[in-house]
Amino acid sequence: MKKLVLRTISLILLSVSMAFSSVEAAQLPDFSDLIEKASPAVVKITAVTKAREARQFRQGPNDQMQDVPEIFRQLLEQHQVPQRDHGSLGSGFIISSDGYVLTNNHVVSEADEIKIILSDDREFEAKLIGTDERTDIALLKIDAKNLPQLNLAKNEKLKVGQWVVAIGSPFGLDYSASAGIVSAIGRNIPSEHSYVQFIQTDVAINPGNSGGPLFNMDGDVVGINSQIYTPSGGSVGLSFAIPSSVAIDVVTQLKDKGRVERGWLGVVIGNVDKDLASAYGLDKAQGAIVSEVVPKGPAEKAGVKVGDLIVKFNNQDVHSQADLPRIVGQLAPGTKVTFDVIRKGKRETLTGTLEQLKDESGALPATNSKTESKPTKTDALGLAVAPTDAREKEKGVQVVSVEPDSAAQKAGLQRGDIITQLDFIDLDSVATYSKVVSGLPKNTAKAIRFVRNGTPVFRSITIK
């Protein structure tokens, strides 16, 4: 009887296990049809750079990715190409039957010669139509017709957890396919130009996949594989793709003009933390704080002032500093815009017209003056200040000393900083500064703006 019971239990457990296996197998997608149909439009790219020394990893065009943490690698790894000068391998894909090919800018940015190899082993010399460093996109053209092509999803409605597929040439292994899920969308990666909110996936992406397509289950291209997060140089399940919605506008402009024109607002902005947000009367950190307004630029003409907190631009919420350049950069020069700012605790709506982006630096020249004439005694902020030197471009007061463990030290102020604004009040003299400090309440975060080595900074400061 006991043996019969045990056998029955074993059969039940086996049946349950088989049932779960069947359900699991039924839920897993079959990618074979998608890969078979899409692969002919995926290409292998050899970018040859003559008479230059190869490097293991390229940091981006003209080293403009130097601000990106080293662990964020663009997918392109330098290789020696047989019977060629130093070259690099990447991927791309055909977007029109007459031979237009899309890839990453960093794949071809330094190339003297670009070769494209199709899935049927035909090889073509490619013409560079145009590149866009800010989105890391390049458009190529080969002299061929009746080619297979892929469709860019015009409005990819991706959700975290959806399946995606990548096809490319990792480490030169042609037409390798890998699959995974969308891990996150709208991912910002620190960089000099924040024009892309990446699609993050756990798809196995490696050097050589760079510029290749990322597909949804309908076979449409939803992204261009661009970067990986890696401490080892290979895939660790964190890869990043440029959304196809970004690529569509860039491709159109590159075809028409050979370059991309973007709107320009003319501000230098900073990020907002919780303490600084409270100084604006907000219960959470949001928006981009204006730390500098370019003279005679679109922002100044629209009435933007230093200290304004931009929280909405052209009907799009500005959640953080990274959002504003992306939103503005997607608009064409000459676009009339409306945006909301918080100024001294009140919300205002401004209107203006964007101009063409030329120079984003906006930083003031570095100053070296350390004038210490007529310093004040240490005040409630823990600062001793003095008038600025007449040679200083900035108006305000200069920090002579910072008391240890003071409100000023906790806010990050240093000797030599020039304080230009406190609690949204412009400081034109030591007397004005002292008057503002004497009226500051305790245990209440207030905004302070200072300039260090020509760079304006906004922080919050609290007297305990």
N, C-alpha and C positions, 0 to 999 in steps of 0.2 A: 504493500500500500504506500509506504514511504517513497519507494523508488518511482511509483506511478505519479505521485504528487510532484516530486522533483523534476521528472521528465516533462510534466505538464507546464510547470513554471518555466522551465528552460525553453519550451516551445513558444510560450507566451512572450518571453523576453526577446527571443529571436524574431518573432513576428513584429513586435514593437520596434526593434532595431531596424528591421528591413523597411518598415513603414516610414520611419524618420529618414532613412537613407533615400527612399523614393521621393519623399517630399523635398528633401534638400536638393536632390538631383534635378527635380522638376523646376526648382526656383533658380538654379544657376543658368545664366544665359549661354547660348551657343554663339560664339563670335565668328565662326568660320565663314559664313556668307558675307558678313560685313567686310572682313579682311580680304576675301577673294575679290570682291567688287572694288574696294578702295585701293588696294596695293598698286595697280598699274599707274595710278596718278601720283604716287609718292616717288620722289627722286632722291638720288644720292648726289651730294655736292662736294667737289674737290676745289678748294680755294687755294691757289698757289701764290705764295709771296716770294718774290725773287730776291736772292742775296740778302736775306735777313735771318738772324738767328732765331730758331724756334724756342718757344717757352712752353712749359708744361701746361699752364692755364692762362688764357687771355682774360684780363680783367675788364675788357670792354673797350669800345672805340675811344682812342686817344686817352685811355686810362680814366675815362669819366665814371667808371664804376668803383673808383678808389674809396668812396665813402661807404660802399656796401661791405658788411662784415665778410671776412675772408671765407667763412664757412658757407656763405651763399655763393655757389659757383655757377657761372654760366656754363652751359652744357658742353661747350666746345673745348676739346683738349687738343693741343698741338700734336701732330704726328709727322713722321718722315714719310713722304710719298715716294715710292720707287721711281727712279729715273726722272725725278722732278726736283725743282728747288724745294725749299721748305714749304710745306703746305698744311692744310687742316681739313678735316672731314666734318661734314654736317649733313643735314637732311633738309628737304623742302617738299613742296607739293604744287601740282599744276592747278591753276584756278580758271583757265580758259583754254579752249581747244586750239587757239592760235599761238600758244606757247608762253603765256605769262606764268611765272613761278614765284611763289612766296616762300621766304625763309627769314631767319634772324639777321639783323644788321651785323651782329658781332661775328657771324660766320664769314662774311665777305668784306668787312670794312677795310681790311688791310691787304686785300687780294689784288695782285696784278693780273691774274688770269683766273677765270671761273669756269670750271667744267661741270656739266650736268649729265648724269648717267641715268637713263630710263630703265624701267624694269625689263625691257626686251634687249638690254645691253647696248642700245644706241647711245652715242656720246655726242654732246653738243657744246660748242663754245657759247657761253651766256653773256648777254649784254646787261650791264647794270643800269636799270631805268632810274632808280632813285632809292635813297635810304632815309630812315628816320631814327636817329640815335635815341630820341626821348622815349620811343616805344619799342625800340630794338626790332624794327621791321625793315626788311629790304625786299624790293621788287625786281625780279630778273626777267629776261625775255630770251627765248631761243627761237631759231628759225625753223619752225616745224608747224604742221597743220594736222587737223583731225586727231588731236590728242585727247586721251581721257582726262576728265577734270573733276575736281571736287567742289562742293558747294559750301560757302561760308554761311553759317547760321546767322541770319539777320538779327534775331532777337532770342539768343539762347536763354531758355528758361531752365537753367540748371538748378538742381537742388542737391544739398549735401546728402550723400548716400547713393546717388545715381551712378550707374556703371558708365565708364569711359574707356576708350581703347586708344593706344598710341602705336603708330607704325613709323619706323625710321631705321637708321643705320648705326646703332650703338657700337662703338669701337670698330667701325667699318664693316660690321656684319649686316649686309644689305637686307632690307625689308623684314626686319625683326618686329614682331608684334608683342605687345604686352597690355594687360588690362588691370583695372582697379576701380576704385570709386572716387567720387568727388569728396575731398576731405573738408574743404572750406571754399567760400567764394568771397570776392572783394578783399583779398588779402593784400595789405600794403607791405612792401619790403623797403627798408631804408635805402635811399639812393639820392643822388644829386637832383634827379628829376622824377617827381612822383606823378607820372602821367598814366600809370597802369595799376589797376587793381586786379591782381592775379587770381587765377583759378588754381587752388591747391589740390593735388591728388596724391594717392599712394601708388600710382602706376610706376612700374620699374622703368625709370628713365636714366640714361647714362650718357657720358660724352659721346657725341656723334648723333644723338637724337635731336640735337639743337636745330630748330627751324622746322621740325616735322609736325604733322597734324595730330590733334587730339579729337577723337570722334565721340559723338553721342551714339545711342543705340539705333538711331535712324540713319546713320552713315553720314551725317552732316559734320563739318568741322566746327567745333565749338571753341577751339583754342590752338595756339602755336606754342609748342614746348620751348621754354626759354631758359629756365634756371632750375638748379637743384640745391637742396640743403644737404651738405655732406661733410663730415669730418674726415672721410676716408678717400674721397675722390670718386666714389661710385654711389650707386643708389642705396639710400637707406629708407625709402618710402616717403620722401618729402620732395615733391616736384611741383613746379610752377609754370603755368601756361598763360600766354597773353590772350584775353578773350577775343573771339572773332568779331564782336561788335566794334572793338577798337581797330582791328585790322581793316575792316570794310572802308571806313572813312580815310584811313591812311593810304590804302591802295588806290582809291579814287583820285586823291590829290597827287600821288606819285605818277599815276598814268597821265593826268592832265598837265601837271606843272613840273614833274621831276623832283618836287620838294613838298614839304608840308608847312602850311601857314597856320599859325595858331593865334588865338586872342591873347591879349596882354593887359593886365589890370594896373600894374605899376605899384606894387606894394611888396614889402618884405614882411613876412609873417612868422609867428612863433606858435608853439603849442600851448595848450591850456591844461593845467592840472586842477585837481579838486579845490585846492586852497585858492588858486587864482580865480576859479569860477565863482567861488563864494564872494569874492570882492566885487563881482559883477551882479550879485544877487541871484545867482543860479545855484540850483541844488545838485548839479552834476557837471562834470567837465564836458565842454562842447565848443565847437567853433574854432576859428583861427584868429589870433590876436594880431593887430597891425602894429608892428614895431618900427616901421619906416614907410614913408610915402614918397615915391619918386617925384621930384619936382616936375611940374607941367605934364605929368602922366595922366592917364584916364581916371585913376582913383582920386587924385587931387582935384581934377575937374569935376568929379562927381560929388565932392565934398567930404571924402574920407579923411579922417584925422588919426594921428598916432594915438593908440590906446583903444580904438574902435575894435569891437569883437564881432567879426563877421560870422553870423550863424545860419544864414540862408543866402543862396546865390542862384538867381534865375530859376526859382521854384524848387531848387534842390537843397536839402538840408546839408549843412557843413558840420559834420560830426567831429572832425579833427583837422589839424593843420594839413594833413596829407590830402584831404578831399578838395581843397580849394584850387590848387594848380591843375588837378585833373579836370575839374568842372570847367574852369576858365579855358584850359587848353583844348577842350573839345569844341569850343565855339570859334567861329571865324572872325577875323578882324572886321570891324565895322558893325558888329552885332550890338544892338541896344539891349542893355541888361538892367534888371532890377534886383537889388539885394538888401537884406536886412542886417543892421548892425545894432549892437547894444553899446550905448555911449553914456557913461556916468549913471548906469542903472536903468536907463530908458531905451526902449526899442525904437529905432528909426528906420525908415525905408528910403534908400537912395537909388538914383538912376544914373546911368552913364553909358558910354559907348567904348567898346574895346578897341584897342589898337593892335598892330601887328607885333608879335613877340620878337624882340631883338636880343636884349641882354637881360638876363634874369638876376644877375648878381645883386645889384642894388645896394651892396655893402659900402659903407663909407670908408674913405682912406684911413689907414691905421694912424693912430696918434701916439706919440711917445712922451708927451709932456707929463711931468709928475709934480706940478706946482704945489707947494705946500705953504704959500703965504697966507697969513691971517687965518690959521685954522681955528675952528670952534672947539669947545670942550666936548667930550663924549656926551652924546644926547641919549634920549630914550630908546633909540634904535641901536645904540652901541656904536655910533659913528662920530668921527671928527671930520669935518668937511672944510673946504676952503673955496674961494672963488676960482673959476676956471681961468686958465691963461688966456690972454687976448688972442693968442694964435690958435686956440682950439676952435674947431668948426662948430662943435655942439655947445649950446647954451645950457647952463645948469650949475651944479656944484660938484667939486671933485673930492673923492674920498681920500682923506689923508691917513686915517687909521681905522681899523675895525677891532672892536673889543671882543675877546674870546667868549664863546658861548652866548653871544648877544643875538638879538632878533636879526640884525644885519648879517652876521656870520651864518646863521641858519638859513637865511635867504640866498646865500651864496655871493654876497658882495665882497669885493677885494679892494685893496689899496690901489688907487689910480683910476678906478671906475668913475665915470661921470654920470651923476644922477640927473636926469632931465625931467622926470615927472614922478609925482608921488600922490596917490589917491586921485589920479586923473587931473591933477593941477600942475601946469607947467611951471618949472622952477627957473626964474630969471635972475635970482640972487640968493645969497646965503640967508638974507633976512626972510625972503619968501619961504625958503626951505624950513627955517627954524619955526616960523609961524604955523606951517602945515604940520610939522612934527608935534608941536605942542598941542594941537587939536585932535591928534589921533587917539581913538579909544583903545582900551586894552582888550585883549582876547578877541580881536576882530581882524580878519585878514584884509589887507589893503594892497592894491596894485602898486608896484614900483617899476619904473623903467630906467635902465641905465645903459651906457654905451661902454663896451670894453674892446679896445684895439679896433675901433671902427665898426664893431658889430653891435646893433641894438638888441637888448634882452629885456623881456618882461618876466617878472617873478611876483610872488605874493610875499608880504612881510607882516608879521604879527607881534605886537608888543605884549609880553606876558606880565 
